[in-house]
């Protein structure tokens, strides 16, 4: 079982020398550690991660606010796919 920490995330994204190892870790990741070191630190199974639908919330905003909300929403989906190895 692999937990994702800030260092592991950094290694997965930026360590060229560990590309094969990072890819194997990503493919087998079953859980992540949320709020590492914080008062709400907890381990969460990857298959239980839910991303709230921010589309309608974003549509109630305009301009840069709308763009930022959608960017965060898209980023969350991209990161979850990366964690799941998709």
N, C-alpha and C positions, 0 to 999 in steps of 0.2 A: 504494500500500500504506500503511495507516494503523497505527501502533503506539499502543497505549493507555498513556499515562503517567498519573501521579496528577493532573496539571493537566488533561489531556484528560478524565479521568473526572470531575473536579470540574465542568468546563465542560459535559459532557454532562448531568450531573444537576442542576446548580444555576443555570446561566446562562440566564435567561429571554430575554435579548436575542439569544441565539444558538440559539434553539430549532430553526429550520430547518437551520442549518449543523450543529448537533449531530446532528440526525436523519439527515442525509445521511452524516456521518462514521460513525455507528453502522451504517447500512445497508451501508456498503462496507468495514467493518473486516475485515481478513483475518488479522491477527496482533496479539498483545499482547506487551508487554515484562514479563516476570516478574522479581521481586526487583530492580526498578530501583535502580541505585546500589549494590547489594549484591555480595558476592563470588560469588553464584550467578546474576547477571543473565544473562538469555537471552531471545531472541525465540522465541515459540511460535505456530505457526499456530492460529487459532481452531478449525479443524476437528479438531485433535489434542488439544484440552483434554478431559480425562476427569475426571469427578467420582466419587470412590470411593463405593460404596454403604455409607452409615453406618447404615442402618436397623437391621440386626441388632446392630451395636455399641451403638446407642442403646437397644435393647430389653433389653440386658444390664445397663443402668443404671436408676436409679429417680429419681423426683422431678425436682428442678431440673436435675440433670446430664443426664437424658434429654431434657428440654425444650431445653436449650442445644445439645446435639448435633444434635437434629433441626432446630432453628432455623438453625444453621450450614449444614446440609445443604440445607435449603430455600433459604437465601440464595444458596448457590453455584449452584443451578439457576436461580434468578431472575436473577442477574448474568450467567450465561452466555447465557441467552435475550436479555437486554438487549444484550449485546455483539454477538450474532448478528443483532440487529434483529428478533427474533421478537415 
